[in-house]
Amino acid sequence: MAGITDWPFRETARRTGAGLCIAEMLSAQTALWNSRKSATRLPSLLDPAPRPVQLAGSDPDMLATAAARCAAMGAQWIDINMGCPAKKVCNRAAGSALLADEGLVRRILHAVVAAVDVPVTLKMRTGPSPQQRNAVRIAQIAEQAGIAALSIHGRTRACRFRGHAEYRTIAQVVRAVRIPVIANGDIRSPEQARRVLRATGAAAVMVGRGAQGRPWLLRQISDYLQTGRYREPSNSAKLAAMRAHLRRLYRYYGTERGPQLARKQIGWYLQAANSNRNPDLSTDRCRAAQQEINQITAADAQMEAASRHFAALTGPECEMQHPA
């Protein structure tokens, strides 16, 4: 998730239970890598092994060159993005737009696999549109090209994030290939993670938007899959996770840029804050809190305002255990 899964987010996710984190999508146009934004998306020794980098592009030679450069910079795993539905990506015939051209997909995958000695994986969707779900053919092309694993979002490019993810196509892919398949889409609870694994036969699940403002969801899923139980963290533990995330943002980006980039992360934490007493009031408080926080430029003041509003939204302490 470009603009979201930066190093502070990844480190927070790792510390709250993620088994593996993929870096932000990086353009295969190496001429753009000198920008401040791209510099934070290049391979980073701050990430533990295996160190993945996700590339986006549509030119096989350009993607191969970018992959080789990333590997030389310390990337231990190249992930090719054919799943992003964003217009600015698809308008360049990259991301999920590539799924409509199976020949180009084949050329890209063969070129990147041949260019590096590290594993290459593919992130994709179920097809260009509901009328053209070609995920099985794309998966077979990927396997033949030497792709090590697939992660599949259960929507087509045309669906973007509307409606509900469907898992039947992912199950068809699992049966059609021998490489590991990771299921993705609408995984917002431990129970849903288990349902998706059972429905698809996938080797693992990938969580994206469900972890925004709720990084503890990752440990809950891990615990539930292993033991059949998971805990809802206390509100103080949730607050501590948010504060730790913000401190990483401020250290990584500095006290001027950090508060700017922290605003959206704080917004997700506030939206996820649970107040069962009056949902409408909670929504109003979230909106007012976000407006206040967006005006704050100092890191310390932003941290304290975010903490105060989070505590007000979550309400009394609780720690619940959820059985199987």
Order of alpha helices (4+ residues) and beta strands (2+ residues): alpha-beta-alpha-beta-alpha-beta-alpha-alpha-beta-alpha-beta-alpha-beta-alpha-beta-alpha-beta-alpha-alpha-alpha-beta
